[in-house]
Amino acid sequence: MSSFYKIASYTVPSGGVASYTFSNIPQTYTDLCVIWSGRGSRSPAFYSDNGIKINGNLTANSVNYQAHRYYNGSPLAYTGTDGQYPSGYDNGASSYQYQFSNVHYYFYNYTSSNYKTVLVQTTCEQDSATAIFNLNEADMLKNTAPITSLVAFGSTNNYTLQQYSVITLYGIKDS
C-alpha cells in the first residue's frame, strides 16, 4: 500500500498568476503526485489548458502520449508527440463561477535516470450536458534527469491560473 505525504500546497491569490513553482523537491520518495483544483482564464470557453514544466524546462521534455478524451459525451482516442509538457484542463472563464477542475498528475520513479512515465487525469464541466474527461494513459517524458522542480502553469497560450485554484504536491512511498 502506498502512502501520500504532502510536500507543499499553493492557493492562487486574487488577480491570478501565470505559474507557480515547486522547487527543491526532496528525492526521498518513490513517485510524485500533483493534485490540482483549478480555474483558468480562457474565454469564452468552459475549459482552459494547464501544464507542468519539468525542472523549469518547457522544450526538452519531448512527450509521447496516448490519450482518451470524452468531450460532451463523444469519445476520442489519440496519440502523438507534443514535444513539450504533460497537460490537462482547468475550468475556463465561461464555466459557472464556483466550478473548479479536478486534475491529477502522477510522476512514476521521478528520481530515476531513465525516461519518466506520467499519468494525467482531468475532469472539468460547464453544466450537466457539457464536460471534458481526459485521461492521458501514458505520457513518456524523454528526459533522464531526476525531477527536482515542477512549474504548474496556465498554458503556453497565456492563460492564467485564477483565484482560489489550489495545487498540492505529494510524495508517495510504498509501505
TAQUIGI-V666099 format. One record per residue. N is the residue number from 1. RES is the residue in three letters. SS is DSSP state (alpha for helix, beta for strand, coil for the rest). PSI is psi in whole degrees, -180 to 180 (none if undefined). Layout:
# TAQUIGI-V666099
{{N RES SS PSI} {N RES SS PSI}}
This chain:
# TAQUIGI-V666099
{{1 MET coil 138} {2 SER beta 148} {3 SER beta 139} {4 PHE beta 133} {5 TYR beta 121} {6 LYS beta 122} {7 ILE beta -47} {8 ALA beta 157} {9 SER beta 149} {10 TYR beta 132} {11 THR beta 127} {12 VAL coil 130} {13 PRO coil 176} {14 SER coil 139} {15 GLY coil -17} {16 GLY coil 171} {17 VAL beta 158} {18 ALA coil -34} {19 SER beta 169} {20 TYR beta 138} {21 THR beta 128} {22 PHE beta 111} {23 SER coil 169} {24 ASN coil 47} {25 ILE coil 126} {26 PRO coil 145} {27 GLN coil 30} {28 THR coil 3} {29 TYR coil 169} {30 THR coil -49} {31 ASP beta 169} {32 LEU beta 150} {33 CYS beta 130} {34 VAL beta 122} {35 ILE beta 128} {36 TRP beta 125} {37 SER beta 108} {38 GLY coil 162} {39 ARG beta 144} {40 GLY beta 174} {41 SER coil -1} {42 ARG coil 132} {43 SER coil 143} {44 PRO coil 61} {45 ALA coil 154} {46 PHE coil -9} {47 TYR beta 157} {48 SER beta 136} {49 ASP beta 155} {50 ASN beta 169} {51 GLY beta 173} {52 ILE beta 126} {53 LYS beta 136} {54 ILE beta 127} {55 ASN coil 34} {56 GLY coil 6} {57 ASN beta 123} {58 LEU coil -24} {59 THR coil -19} {60 ALA coil 12} {61 ASN coil 42} {62 SER coil 118} {63 VAL beta 118} {64 ASN beta 139} {65 TYR beta 155} {66 GLN beta 125} {67 ALA beta 158} {68 HIS beta 128} {69 ARG beta 136} {70 TYR beta 117} {71 TYR beta 118} {72 ASN coil 38} {73 GLY coil -3} {74 SER beta 124} {75 PRO beta 150} {76 LEU beta 124} {77 ALA beta 139} {78 TYR beta 158} {79 THR beta 164} {80 GLY beta -169} {81 THR beta 119} {82 ASP coil -9} {83 GLY coil 8} {84 GLN coil -75} {85 TYR coil 157} {86 PRO beta 143} {87 SER beta 159} {88 GLY beta -158} {89 TYR beta 141} {90 ASP beta 165} {91 ASN beta 142} {92 GLY coil -179} {93 ALA coil -27} {94 SER coil 7} {95 SER coil 167} {96 TYR coil 145} {97 GLN coil -38} {98 TYR coil 20} {99 GLN coil 132} {100 PHE coil 149} {101 SER coil 170} {102 ASN beta 111} {103 VAL beta 134} {104 HIS beta 128} {105 TYR beta 122} {106 TYR beta 118} {107 PHE beta 114} {108 TYR coil 141} {109 ASN coil 52} {110 TYR coil -16} {111 THR coil -6} {112 SER coil 155} {113 SER coil 16} {114 ASN coil 175} {115 TYR coil 152} {116 LYS beta 139} {117 THR beta 136} {118 VAL beta 135} {119 LEU beta 129} {120 VAL beta 127} {121 GLN beta 135} {122 THR beta 139} {123 THR beta 128} {124 CYS beta 152} {125 GLU beta 156} {126 GLN beta -49} {127 ASP beta -167} {128 SER coil -16} {129 ALA coil -11} {130 THR beta 115} {131 ALA beta 161} {132 ILE beta 131} {133 PHE beta 123} {134 ASN beta 128} {135 LEU beta 108} {136 ASN beta 103} {137 GLU beta -37} {138 ALA beta 84} {139 ASP beta 130} {140 MET beta 111} {141 LEU beta 117} {142 LYS coil 65} {143 ASN coil 127} {144 THR coil -4} {145 ALA coil 140} {146 PRO coil 147} {147 ILE coil 118} {148 THR coil -15} {149 SER coil 150} {150 LEU beta 133} {151 VAL beta 113} {152 ALA beta 130} {153 PHE beta 162} {154 GLY coil -57} {155 SER coil 171} {156 THR coil -5} {157 ASN coil 17} {158 ASN coil 23} {159 TYR coil 144} {160 THR coil 161} {161 LEU beta 133} {162 GLN coil 161} {163 GLN coil 142} {164 TYR coil -1} {165 SER coil 142} {166 VAL beta 130} {167 ILE beta 122} {168 THR beta 134} {169 LEU beta 130} {170 TYR beta 144} {171 GLY beta 144} {172 ILE beta 133} {173 LYS beta 142} {174 ASP beta 137} {175 SER coil none}}
